[in-house]
Amino acid sequence: MKSITINGSKRESVGKKATKALRNAGQIPCVLYGGDKPVHFSAPEIDFSKLVYTPNAHTVVIELSNGESYNAVMQDIQFHPVTDAILHIDFYQLFEDKPITLDIPVNLVGNSRGVKNGGVLRRNNRKLRIKALPVNLPDFIEIDITPLKIGDKVYVRDLESEKYSFLHTDNTVVCQIKTARTAILDEEEEEEEAVEGAGEEATTDAEAPATEAAQE
């Protein structure tokens, strides 16, 4: 998974006045959890743009001015209710031997045959929550929708991986091709119906003489 570096400084004071002064100076107050004790620090607001304002998932390298460095993931973020400015961010420290839980974006590729025939692609889950060791965290979960026909669905059970586990039920729908008024029958389905229809006609023709003979 791609990583973003945040350059910050440890916070000596964590009171309301100190926090307000940091925000007025363009700094975002943060806390890193998961280690022996919480680490309070701050970093320039601009450093978080690639981490917060993106649909992608990233790990974070927190580089502090005192030489300390931590690998982490963003756990929680608070925005101002009116201005949407970032007020506070919580991080969780990563360790190589400890699994982490994270929401990973779903990336759909290909052109669905069902959509080509007038169906509608519905994305039920744009992100999926997984559990994995930091080294096995994927940038995204890719699904090839090319073979999907109208009515087909992709379930979590179809995406199993040895590197991570999903924290969803197996029957959770990730995406599907729904029918629409303008939808047409797939060519294969039309051919199957034609074959079935021909078989029925052949059976009817074969039974007709026997029926007539019985009547005579």
Residue pairs with C-beta under 8 A, 6 or more apart in sequence:
1 57
1 58
1 59
1 134
1 137
1 138
1 139
2 56
2 58
2 59
2 139
3 58
3 59
3 60
3 61
3 71
4 50
4 51
4 58
4 59
4 60
4 61
5 60
5 61
5 63
6 43
6 47
6 48
6 51
6 60
6 61
6 62
6 63
7 43
7 44
7 47
7 63
7 65
8 30
8 41
8 42
8 43
8 47
8 62
8 63
8 64
8 65
9 41
9 42
9 43
9 64
9 65
9 66
10 39
10 40
10 41
10 64
10 65
10 66
10 68
11 18
11 22
11 29
11 40
11 41
11 42
12 18
14 29
14 40
19 29
22 28
22 29
22 42
23 29
23 85
23 87
26 44
26 45
26 46
27 42
27 43
27 44
27 45
28 42
28 43
28 44
28 45
28 48
28 86
28 87
28 88
28 89
29 40
29 42
29 87
29 88
29 89
30 40
30 41
30 42
30 43
30 88
30 89
30 90
30 91
31 38
31 39
31 40
31 41
31 88
31 89
31 90
31 91
32 38
32 39
32 40
32 41
32 62
32 70
32 72
32 90
32 91
32 92
32 93
33 75
33 90
33 91
33 92
33 93
34 72
34 92
34 93
34 94
34 95
35 70
35 93
39 68
39 70
41 62
41 64
43 62
45 85
45 86
48 86
48 89
50 58
51 58
51 60
51 74
52 74
52 77
52 86
55 105
55 126
56 105
56 139
56 140
57 102
57 103
57 104
57 105
57 137
57 139
57 140
58 73
58 74
59 71
59 72
59 73
59 94
59 134
59 137
60 71
60 72
60 73
60 74
60 91
61 69
61 70
61 71
61 72
62 69
62 70
62 71
62 72
62 91
63 69
64 70
70 91
70 93
71 93
71 94
71 134
72 91
72 92
72 93
72 94
73 91
73 92
73 94
73 100
73 102
74 89
74 90
74 91
75 90
75 91
75 92
76 89
76 90
77 86
77 88
77 89
77 90
78 86
78 87
78 88
78 89
79 85
79 86
79 87
80 86
80 87
92 100
94 100
94 134
95 134
96 133
96 134
96 135
97 133
98 133
99 131
99 132
99 133
100 131
100 132
100 133
100 134
100 137
101 129
101 130
101 131
101 167
102 129
102 130
102 132
102 137
103 127
103 128
103 129
104 127
104 128
104 129
104 130
104 137
104 138
104 139
104 140
104 141
105 126
105 127
105 140
105 141
106 123
106 125
106 126
106 127
106 128
106 140
106 141
106 143
106 174
106 175
107 140
107 141
107 142
107 143
108 121
108 123
108 142
108 143
108 145
108 175
109 142
109 143
109 144
109 145
109 146
110 144
110 145
110 146
111 145
111 146
112 119
112 121
112 145
112 146
112 147
112 148
112 149
112 177
113 146
113 147
113 148
113 149
113 186
114 121
114 148
114 149
114 150
114 151
114 152
114 177
114 183
114 186
115 121
115 177
117 149
117 150
117 183
117 184
117 185
117 186
118 150
118 180
118 182
118 183
118 184
119 149
119 150
119 177
119 178
119 179
119 180
119 183
120 177
120 178
120 179
120 180
121 145
121 175
121 176
121 177
121 178
122 175
122 176
122 177
122 178
123 174
123 175
124 172
124 173
124 174
124 175
124 176
125 168
125 172
125 173
125 174
125 175
128 141
128 156
128 159
128 166
128 168
128 174
129 166
129 167
129 168
130 137
130 138
130 141
130 164
130 165
130 166
130 167
131 164
131 165
131 167
132 163
132 164
132 165
136 163
136 164
137 164
138 163
138 164
141 159
143 154
143 159
143 174
143 175
145 154
145 175
145 177
148 154
148 176
148 177
149 177
149 186
149 188
149 189
150 177
150 178
150 179
150 183
150 186
151 176
151 177
151 178
151 179
152 176
152 177
153 173
153 175
153 176
153 177
154 173
154 174
154 175
154 176
155 170
155 171
155 172
155 173
155 174
156 166
156 168
156 169
156 170
156 171
156 172
156 174
157 170
157 171
158 174
159 166
159 174
160 166
166 172
185 193
